[in-house]
Amino acid sequence: MTIIETDLRDVFLLKPRIFEDDRGYFFESFSIRVLEEAGLDYQFVQDNESKSSYGVIRGLHYQLAPFAQAKLVRVIEGKILDVVVDLRQNSETYGKWQAFELNAQSKYQLLIPRGFAHGFSVLSEQAIFQYKCDNYYRPDAERGIAFNDPMLNIDWQVDPEKAIVSAKDKVLPSFTEADKNFF
């Protein structure tokens, strides 16, 4: 597995080594040893999976410290645009976001540390999205930022008129109004 730096400090793309032949393929999708050898200290405790159709936008979600979650995300089926926003107030990339196309063909994964908001849009007919978390879900710590915040100006690559967004996500605050306690 190759670990690739991104424009946002501490966010990494993980490129697996895929072995393919006429029977199909094999790859190692997770190895704590690979992360540890790269100096990345994560102990994942929970796996989640979602299935969504084209045009769904989920996010931008996060949990406040000390209940924040690092995530290792990947697409099992389909294609998504994965977006992360740096919420760490002492970071040189605070308030910056970056988008990554993740799909079932490349099998790339994205490692997102604590202190980032996360969301994705579905670019294929449907997508199955899987992620590991290093902390458990806490409803009282859950927060979010509006996917269509004009300050962030994220291009979700989905027609805004056709976007499918949950009622909860439609009323999330702007970046500047959102609770943030990351440094």
C-alpha positions as CSV (number, residue, x, y, z in Angstrom):
1,M,0.0,0.0,0.0
2,T,1.3,3.4,-0.9
3,I,0.4,6.4,1.3
4,I,0.1,9.7,-0.6
5,E,0.1,13.2,0.9
6,T,-2.6,15.6,0.0
7,D,-2.9,19.4,0.1
8,L,-4.4,19.2,3.6
9,R,-1.9,18.4,6.4
10,D,-2.6,14.9,7.9
11,V,-5.1,13.8,5.2
12,F,-3.7,10.9,3.1
13,L,-4.8,8.9,0.1
14,L,-4.0,5.2,0.4
15,K,-3.4,3.4,-2.8
16,P,-3.6,-0.4,-2.5
17,R,-1.5,-2.9,-4.4
18,I,-4.1,-4.9,-6.4
19,F,-3.4,-8.4,-7.7
20,E,-5.6,-9.2,-10.7
21,D,-6.0,-12.2,-12.9
22,D,-8.7,-14.0,-14.8
23,R,-10.3,-15.1,-11.5
24,G,-10.8,-11.5,-10.2
25,Y,-8.7,-9.5,-7.8
26,F,-7.2,-9.5,-4.3
27,F,-5.9,-6.6,-2.3
28,E,-5.2,-5.8,1.4
29,S,-7.7,-3.1,2.3
30,F,-6.4,-2.4,5.8
31,S,-3.2,-3.0,7.8
32,I,-2.5,-1.3,11.1
33,R,1.1,-2.2,10.5
34,V,1.3,-0.1,7.3
35,L,-0.2,2.9,9.1
36,E,2.2,2.5,12.1
37,E,5.2,2.2,9.8
38,A,4.2,5.6,8.3
39,G,3.9,7.1,11.7
40,L,0.1,7.2,11.7
41,D,-1.3,6.1,15.0
42,Y,-5.0,5.0,14.6
43,Q,-7.0,2.4,16.4
44,F,-10.3,2.0,14.6
45,V,-13.2,0.8,16.7
46,Q,-16.2,0.9,14.4
47,D,-17.1,0.2,10.8
48,N,-20.0,1.8,9.0
49,E,-21.5,1.4,5.6
50,S,-24.0,3.4,3.5
51,K,-25.8,2.9,0.2
52,S,-26.9,6.0,-1.7
53,S,-28.2,6.8,-5.2
54,Y,-27.0,9.4,-7.7
55,G,-27.3,13.0,-6.5
56,V,-27.2,12.2,-2.8
57,I,-25.1,14.6,-0.8
58,R,-24.2,13.6,2.8
59,G,-22.5,16.0,5.1
60,L,-20.6,17.9,6.1
61,H,-20.5,16.0,9.4
62,Y,-18.1,15.8,12.4
63,Q,-18.2,15.3,16.1
64,L,-16.8,17.8,18.6
65,A,-13.7,16.9,20.7
66,P,-13.1,14.8,22.8
67,F,-15.6,12.6,20.8
68,A,-14.1,13.5,17.3
69,Q,-13.6,10.7,14.9
70,A,-10.8,9.9,12.5
71,K,-12.1,8.0,9.5
72,L,-10.7,5.7,6.9
73,V,-13.1,5.8,4.0
74,R,-13.6,3.8,0.7
75,V,-16.1,3.0,-2.0
76,I,-17.1,-0.6,-2.4
77,E,-19.4,0.1,-5.4
78,G,-19.8,3.1,-7.6
79,K,-18.2,6.5,-7.5
80,I,-18.3,9.5,-5.1
81,L,-16.8,12.9,-4.6
82,D,-15.4,12.9,-1.1
83,V,-14.9,16.3,0.6
84,V,-13.0,17.2,3.7
85,V,-12.8,20.6,5.4
86,D,-10.1,21.5,8.0
87,L,-11.6,22.7,11.2
88,R,-8.4,22.8,13.2
89,Q,-8.1,26.5,14.1
90,N,-4.3,26.5,14.5
91,S,-3.8,24.7,11.2
92,E,-2.3,26.4,8.2
93,T,-5.2,24.9,6.1
94,Y,-8.0,26.0,8.5
95,G,-11.2,26.6,6.6
96,K,-9.7,25.0,3.4
97,W,-11.3,22.0,1.7
98,Q,-10.2,19.4,-0.7
99,A,-12.3,16.9,-2.8
100,F,-11.2,13.4,-3.9
101,E,-12.9,11.1,-6.4
102,L,-13.1,7.7,-4.8
103,N,-14.4,4.7,-6.8
104,A,-14.7,1.0,-6.7
105,Q,-12.3,0.6,-9.6
106,S,-9.2,2.3,-8.1
107,K,-9.9,1.1,-4.6
108,Y,-8.2,4.2,-3.2
109,Q,-9.0,5.1,0.4
110,L,-8.9,8.4,2.2
111,L,-7.6,8.8,5.7
112,I,-9.2,11.7,7.5
113,P,-7.9,12.7,10.9
114,R,-9.9,14.2,13.8
115,G,-10.7,17.9,13.4
116,F,-12.1,17.6,9.8
117,A,-15.7,17.9,8.6
118,H,-16.5,15.2,6.0
119,G,-19.1,14.7,3.3
120,F,-19.6,13.1,-0.1
121,S,-21.8,13.3,-3.2
122,V,-22.7,10.2,-5.2
123,L,-21.6,10.5,-8.9
124,S,-22.7,7.0,-10.1
125,E,-26.1,5.4,-10.3
126,Q,-25.6,4.2,-6.8
127,A,-22.6,3.9,-4.4
128,I,-21.8,1.8,-1.4
129,F,-19.5,3.6,0.9
130,Q,-17.6,2.1,3.8
131,Y,-15.6,3.7,6.6
132,K,-13.8,2.9,9.8
133,C,-13.9,5.3,12.8
134,D,-11.5,5.6,15.7
135,N,-14.2,6.7,18.1
136,Y,-17.8,5.8,18.6
137,Y,-20.8,7.8,17.4
138,R,-22.1,10.3,20.0
139,P,-25.3,12.0,19.1
140,D,-24.7,14.8,21.6
141,A,-21.3,15.6,20.0
142,E,-22.6,15.5,16.4
143,R,-22.2,18.7,14.4
144,G,-22.2,19.8,10.8
145,I,-21.7,22.5,8.2
146,A,-24.1,23.4,5.4
147,F,-23.0,21.5,2.2
148,N,-23.9,24.7,0.2
149,D,-22.1,27.2,2.4
150,P,-21.2,30.1,0.0
151,M,-17.9,30.8,1.8
152,L,-16.7,27.2,1.2
153,N,-18.2,27.2,-2.3
154,I,-17.8,23.4,-2.8
155,D,-18.5,22.0,-6.2
156,W,-20.2,18.7,-5.4
157,Q,-20.3,17.8,-9.1
158,V,-24.1,17.3,-8.7
159,D,-26.7,19.8,-10.1
160,P,-27.9,21.7,-7.0
161,E,-31.5,21.5,-8.3
162,K,-31.2,17.7,-8.4
163,A,-29.2,17.2,-5.2
164,I,-30.8,14.8,-2.6
165,V,-30.1,16.1,0.9
166,S,-31.6,15.0,4.2
167,A,-33.8,17.4,6.1
168,K,-31.2,17.4,8.9
169,D,-28.4,18.4,6.5
170,K,-30.5,21.1,4.9
171,V,-30.5,23.1,8.1
172,L,-26.9,22.8,9.1
173,P,-25.1,26.2,10.0
174,S,-22.5,27.9,7.9
175,F,-18.8,27.4,8.4
176,T,-18.5,30.6,10.4
177,E,-21.5,29.8,12.6
178,A,-20.7,26.1,13.2
179,D,-19.4,24.9,16.6
180,K,-15.7,24.0,16.3
181,N,-13.3,23.1,19.2
182,F,-10.3,21.8,17.3
183,F,-6.8,23.3,17.6
